């Protein structure tokens, strides 16, 4: 068992039953205190003030045992019942910082969109490489670190895993999810067998079931929530190109952009608690759902990704979009336009928008600036319209007038 643990990247290993002394010793080794003389090392054994660990364990009694063994050490312990759901976005950022892996928040979000905050996957990142380089090494190299991971994952969790994979594959085709009859039609699995598969997948947090706003339970939708499974079906399942730099070479291409929109929605759904906390409504009982309008002759169908239906009679509407550039929404768009064109020497594009709440027409300014100009633009926007809505998102690459030459890029 110890050899298998080392093979999958576990750096420190203890056999059951656990005792306090070996457990404390292993924590000291993880903290780098192994070379301290005995008298100095004893100070660290007794007091872990300022240190924090995440304990992923699904059996309650085991969590209680570890907590009792570490009582009196002043160690701050966070508990997670499911190791696959151990890290949220903030904890993922803290993990990378602890590993001294330098990534911007946009890159951290994208890492989460691919690997879902699973510690085992994140531990495969190499210091000194960008997100794109790490993704290529982990998923697209000649001998990728996660070779056969998808098949091994489902085979290790479920008997007759092929049928579970068929259901996941069907759900990966439609962002908002599928109703039961649609799953039956695609997979040819039905009855109690399908019920058991859906129950197992939801219990393991691979999918969720939900009702659209004010729809009946029989119209329940099943939606894929596992980030790596979505990534697999979009890019790895039928990967035939022998391109070790596949992820770098497909940045901003339609296939990657389509995936990013759905993956970012999953990221949002994984952080409903954090969204409610940011909105100041964490203590208000609520139901989470989505809404889709029916298509008719007068209009196309439309969708709202996340609705928080609160017991106090209020519904919070959350539209989740993933962009790599900058958008400005303001009623004083002409004044902001003047600053961008005349004083910054940049261009932009007007996009026509409509307010969802009151239907009012809006002008959205789409523009690209470098990092130094960003500070200046933010100051201009704030001076002109303090109530403006400004979205800032990193662009992976910008080619054209005022930036790098598109001609040189094509001819390189």
matplotlib code that plots the C-alpha trace (Angstrom):
import matplotlib.pyplot as plt

x = [0.0, 2.9, 4.4, 1.1, 0.7, 4.1, 3.2, 0.2, 2.2, 1.5, 4.7, 4.1, 2.4, 1.2, -0.3, -3.3, -3.8, -2.8, -1.0, -0.2, 3.6, 3.9, 1.2, 2.9, 6.3, 4.8, 3.5, 6.9, 8.5, 5.9, 6.8, 10.5, 11.5, 13.3, 16.8, 16.2, 17.9, 15.7, 15.4, 14.3, 12.2, 10.2, 8.9, 7.4, 5.9, 3.9, 2.8, 1.6, 0.2, -0.2, -0.4, -3.5, -4.2, -7.1, -8.3, -10.3, -12.1, -15.6, -16.0, -17.0, -15.4, -12.0, -12.3, -13.0, -10.0, -7.6, -9.0, -8.5, -4.9, -4.0, -5.8, -3.6, -1.2, -3.0, -3.2, -6.0, -7.9, -10.4, -12.5, -13.7, -16.0, -15.0, -11.5, -12.7, -14.4, -11.8, -10.7, -12.8, -11.4, -9.9, -8.3, -6.9, -5.2, -3.8, -2.6, -0.6, 0.8, 2.0, 3.6, 5.2, 3.5, 2.9, -0.4, -2.7, -6.3, -7.5, -5.1, -6.2, -9.8, -9.0, -7.0, -10.1, -12.2, -10.0, -9.1, -12.0, -9.8, -8.9, -5.7, -4.2, -4.4, -3.2, -0.2, 1.0, 1.7, 5.3, 6.8, 8.1, 5.7, 2.7, -0.8, -0.8, 2.6, 1.3, -1.9, 0.1, 2.5, -0.3, -2.8, -1.2, 2.5, 3.8, 3.4, 1.0, 0.8, -3.0, -2.8, -5.9, -7.0, -10.6, -11.1, -9.3, -11.3, -14.7, -13.5, -12.3, -15.6, -18.3, -19.0, -20.0, -18.4, -19.0, -22.7, -21.8, -19.4, -22.2, -24.5, -21.7, -21.0, -24.6, -24.7, -21.6, -23.4, -25.8, -24.8, -28.1, -28.5, -30.9, -34.2, -34.6, -36.3, -33.5, -30.9, -32.8, -32.9, -29.2, -27.9, -30.6, -30.4, -33.7, -35.7, -34.1, -30.7, -30.7, -32.1, -29.3, -26.6, -28.0, -28.2, -24.6, -23.2, -25.1, -23.9, -20.3, -20.8, -20.3, -23.7, -26.5, -30.3, -32.4, -35.7, -36.0, -37.9, -41.5, -41.3, -42.5, -40.3, -41.0, -39.2, -36.0, -32.8, -29.5, -26.4, -22.7, -20.7, -17.3, -14.8, -12.3, -15.0, -16.2, -12.6, -12.1, -15.1, -14.2, -10.5, -9.2, -11.8, -11.2, -7.8, -6.0, -3.5, 0.0, 0.5, 2.4, 1.4, -2.2, -3.5, -1.2, -2.0, -5.8, -6.0, -9.0, -10.1, -13.8, -13.6, -11.7, -14.0, -17.1, -15.8, -14.7, -18.3, -19.7, -16.7, -17.0, -20.7, -19.7, -17.2, -20.0, -22.3, -19.5, -19.4, -23.0, -22.2, -19.5, -21.7, -24.4, -21.9, -20.7, -24.3, -24.9, -27.6, -25.9, -28.2, -31.4, -32.9, -33.1, -33.4, -31.0, -32.3, -32.0, -34.6, -35.1, -37.7, -39.5, -38.6, -41.5, -42.1, -41.5, -38.3, -35.5, -35.2, -33.0, -31.5, -30.5, -27.7, -28.3, -31.3, -31.3, -34.9, -35.1, -37.6, -37.9, -39.6, -36.5, -34.8, -31.2, -30.3, -26.7, -25.6, -22.2, -20.0, -16.3, -14.4, -10.7, -11.1, -12.6, -16.2, -17.6, -21.3, -22.2, -24.8, -21.9, -20.4, -19.7, -17.4, -15.6, -15.3, -13.6, -11.1, -10.3, -9.8, -8.4, -6.4, -5.3, -5.0, -6.9, -10.0, -12.9, -16.3, -19.9, -22.0, -25.8, -27.2, -30.4, -30.9, -32.5, -34.4, -36.1, -35.3, -33.5, -31.1, -27.4, -24.2, -21.4, -17.8, -15.5, -11.8, -8.3, -5.5, -2.2, -1.6, -0.2, -3.2, -5.6, -4.9, -5.4, -8.7, -10.1, -9.4, -11.1, -14.2, -14.5, -14.2, -16.8, -19.3, -18.7, -21.7, -20.3, -20.0, -16.5, -15.3, -11.6, -10.4, -6.9, -6.5, -4.1, -2.9, -3.8, -2.7, -3.3, -2.7, -1.3, -0.3, 1.8, 1.7, -0.8, 1.3, 4.5, 2.6, 1.1, 4.5, 6.5]
y = [0.0, 2.4, 1.8, 2.6, 5.8, 6.9, 6.0, 8.4, 11.3, 11.0, 12.3, 11.2, 8.0, 6.5, 3.0, 2.5, 2.4, 6.0, 7.2, 10.7, 10.6, 9.3, 11.7, 14.7, 13.6, 13.4, 16.9, 18.1, 16.5, 18.2, 21.6, 21.0, 20.5, 17.1, 18.5, 20.4, 19.2, 17.3, 20.1, 22.6, 20.1, 19.5, 23.1, 22.5, 19.1, 20.7, 23.8, 24.3, 27.8, 29.6, 26.4, 25.0, 21.6, 20.3, 16.9, 15.0, 12.1, 10.8, 8.8, 10.9, 8.8, 9.0, 12.7, 12.7, 10.5, 12.7, 15.8, 14.1, 13.1, 16.6, 18.3, 20.7, 21.2, 24.5, 23.2, 24.8, 21.9, 22.3, 19.2, 18.0, 15.0, 14.5, 14.7, 15.4, 18.5, 19.6, 23.0, 25.9, 28.7, 30.6, 27.5, 26.7, 30.1, 29.4, 26.0, 27.5, 30.2, 27.5, 25.6, 28.9, 28.5, 32.0, 32.3, 35.3, 35.0, 34.5, 31.6, 30.2, 30.3, 28.6, 25.9, 25.4, 25.2, 22.3, 20.4, 21.4, 22.1, 18.5, 18.5, 15.5, 17.2, 20.6, 18.9, 18.0, 21.6, 22.5, 25.7, 28.2, 27.1, 29.1, 27.7, 26.8, 25.0, 23.0, 22.0, 20.8, 18.8, 17.3, 16.5, 16.7, 15.7, 12.5, 10.7, 13.0, 12.9, 12.1, 9.4, 7.1, 9.2, 9.5, 5.8, 4.9, 7.4, 5.9, 2.3, 2.8, 4.2, 2.3, -1.2, -1.4, 2.0, 2.1, 2.9, 5.7, 7.1, 6.9, 9.0, 11.6, 11.7, 12.5, 15.2, 16.8, 17.6, 20.2, 23.0, 23.3, 19.5, 16.9, 15.6, 11.9, 11.0, 12.7, 10.7, 7.5, 8.3, 8.9, 6.2, 3.5, 3.0, 3.3, 2.2, 1.4, 1.0, 4.6, 5.8, 4.1, 5.5, 9.1, 8.7, 7.4, 10.2, 12.9, 11.4, 11.5, 15.2, 14.5, 15.9, 17.8, 17.6, 20.8, 22.2, 25.3, 28.1, 27.2, 23.9, 20.6, 17.9, 15.6, 18.1, 17.8, 18.4, 16.6, 18.7, 17.7, 19.4, 17.6, 20.0, 17.4, 15.2, 18.1, 18.9, 15.3, 15.1, 18.4, 17.9, 14.4, 11.8, 12.0, 13.7, 12.5, 15.3, 14.6, 18.1, 18.5, 22.2, 21.7, 23.9, 26.8, 26.5, 26.6, 29.7, 31.9, 29.4, 28.7, 25.2, 26.4, 29.5, 27.3, 25.0, 28.0, 29.4, 26.1, 25.5, 28.9, 28.3, 25.1, 27.1, 29.5, 26.7, 25.2, 28.5, 29.4, 29.7, 32.2, 34.1, 34.3, 35.5, 38.2, 39.3, 39.4, 36.8, 33.8, 33.5, 33.7, 30.4, 30.0, 27.6, 27.5, 27.0, 28.3, 29.6, 29.0, 30.6, 28.7, 29.5, 30.8, 32.6, 36.0, 35.3, 32.9, 31.0, 32.6, 31.4, 32.7, 30.6, 31.0, 32.1, 32.4, 32.2, 33.5, 33.0, 36.7, 37.0, 38.3, 36.5, 37.2, 36.8, 35.8, 35.7, 34.0, 34.8, 34.2, 36.8, 37.6, 41.3, 44.5, 45.8, 49.1, 49.8, 53.4, 56.0, 58.5, 56.4, 59.4, 61.0, 57.7, 57.2, 60.6, 59.7, 56.4, 57.8, 61.3, 61.1, 57.4, 56.9, 53.7, 52.4, 50.3, 49.0, 49.9, 46.9, 47.3, 45.8, 45.8, 45.9, 42.6, 44.3, 47.2, 46.6, 49.9, 50.1, 50.2, 51.1, 48.7, 49.8, 47.0, 48.0, 46.6, 48.3, 47.3, 47.0, 50.5, 52.0, 50.0, 52.1, 55.3, 54.1, 53.0, 56.5, 58.2, 55.9, 56.6, 60.4, 60.4, 57.9, 56.5, 54.2, 52.7, 48.9, 47.9, 44.3, 43.7, 40.3, 39.3, 38.8, 35.9, 37.6, 40.7, 41.1, 44.2, 47.9, 49.3, 45.8, 42.9, 42.6, 40.1, 39.8, 38.9, 36.4, 34.7, 34.7, 33.6]
z = [0.0, 0.8, -2.6, -4.3, -2.3, -3.5, -7.1, -7.1, -5.6, -1.8, -0.2, 3.4, 4.5, 7.8, 8.3, 10.6, 13.6, 14.1, 17.2, 18.3, 18.1, 14.5, 13.4, 15.0, 13.6, 10.0, 10.4, 11.5, 8.4, 6.2, 7.8, 7.3, 10.9, 10.5, 10.8, 14.0, 17.1, 19.5, 22.1, 19.4, 17.6, 20.7, 20.6, 17.2, 18.2, 21.0, 19.3, 15.7, 16.2, 12.9, 10.8, 9.1, 7.6, 5.5, 6.6, 3.8, 5.4, 4.7, 7.9, 10.9, 13.6, 11.8, 11.7, 15.4, 16.1, 14.3, 16.0, 19.4, 18.6, 17.6, 20.5, 22.4, 19.4, 18.4, 14.9, 12.8, 11.2, 8.3, 7.6, 4.2, 3.8, 0.2, -1.0, -4.6, -3.4, -0.9, -2.3, -3.3, -5.4, -2.5, -1.1, -4.5, -4.6, -1.1, -2.2, -5.1, -2.8, -0.4, -3.2, -4.4, -7.8, -9.1, -11.1, -11.6, -10.5, -14.0, -14.4, -11.0, -12.1, -15.4, -13.5, -11.4, -14.5, -15.8, -12.6, -10.3, -7.2, -6.7, -4.6, -6.4, -9.8, -8.5, -6.9, -10.4, -11.2, -11.6, -10.1, -12.7, -15.5, -16.7, -16.4, -20.2, -19.9, -16.9, -18.7, -21.7, -19.5, -17.4, -20.2, -23.7, -23.4, -25.0, -21.7, -19.8, -16.0, -16.1, -18.8, -18.4, -15.4, -16.6, -17.2, -13.9, -11.9, -12.9, -12.8, -9.2, -8.0, -9.8, -10.9, -14.6, -14.9, -18.7, -18.1, -15.7, -18.3, -20.9, -18.7, -18.0, -21.7, -22.5, -19.9, -21.2, -24.5, -23.0, -20.7, -18.8, -18.4, -19.5, -18.2, -17.5, -20.8, -22.8, -20.9, -21.7, -25.3, -25.6, -23.3, -23.7, -19.9, -18.0, -15.0, -11.7, -13.3, -14.4, -11.1, -9.3, -11.6, -11.3, -7.5, -7.3, -9.6, -7.6, -4.3, -5.5, -6.7, -10.3, -11.2, -9.7, -10.1, -10.1, -11.2, -13.3, -11.6, -10.9, -12.9, -11.5, -10.1, -13.0, -15.2, -13.1, -14.9, -14.4, -15.0, -15.1, -12.4, -12.6, -14.2, -15.3, -16.9, -18.9, -19.9, -20.9, -23.2, -24.9, -25.5, -24.5, -25.5, -29.2, -29.2, -32.3, -32.8, -31.6, -30.3, -27.0, -27.0, -27.8, -25.0, -25.9, -29.6, -29.1, -26.9, -28.0, -30.6, -30.8, -29.2, -26.2, -25.8, -25.9, -23.3, -21.1, -21.0, -19.6, -17.3, -15.8, -15.1, -13.2, -11.3, -10.3, -9.3, -7.1, -5.2, -4.5, -0.8, -1.6, -4.0, -1.3, 1.2, -1.1, -1.6, 2.1, 2.0, 3.4, 6.4, 4.3, 3.4, -0.4, -3.3, -6.2, -9.7, -13.3, -15.8, -19.5, -21.7, -24.4, -28.0, -30.2, -33.5, -31.9, -30.0, -29.4, -26.1, -23.4, -20.2, -16.8, -15.3, -11.6, -9.7, -5.9, -4.9, -1.3, 1.4, 1.9, -1.5, -3.4, -6.3, -7.0, -10.7, -11.5, -15.1, -15.4, -18.4, -19.0, -21.0, -21.5, -22.2, -20.7, -20.8, -19.5, -19.0, -18.4, -19.3, -19.8, -22.6, -24.9, -22.2, -21.6, -25.4, -25.6, -22.9, -24.6, -28.1, -27.5, -24.3, -24.4, -28.1, -28.0, -29.9, -29.0, -30.0, -28.9, -28.1, -27.7, -24.5, -22.6, -18.8, -17.6, -14.7, -16.5, -20.2, -20.6, -23.5, -22.6, -24.5, -23.6, -24.4, -25.4, -25.4, -24.9, -23.0, -21.5, -17.8, -17.4, -19.3, -17.2, -14.1, -16.1, -17.6, -14.2, -12.9, -15.9, -15.6, -11.9, -12.4, -15.1, -13.7, -10.2, -10.8, -14.0, -14.3, -15.2, -16.0, -16.3, -17.7, -18.9, -22.6, -23.4, -26.6, -28.5, -32.2, -34.4, -34.5, -31.3, -30.1, -31.6, -35.3, -36.7, -39.9, -38.1, -36.0, -39.1, -41.0, -38.0]

ax = plt.figure().add_subplot(projection="3d")
ax.plot(x, y, z, "-o")
ax.set_aspect("equal")
plt.show()
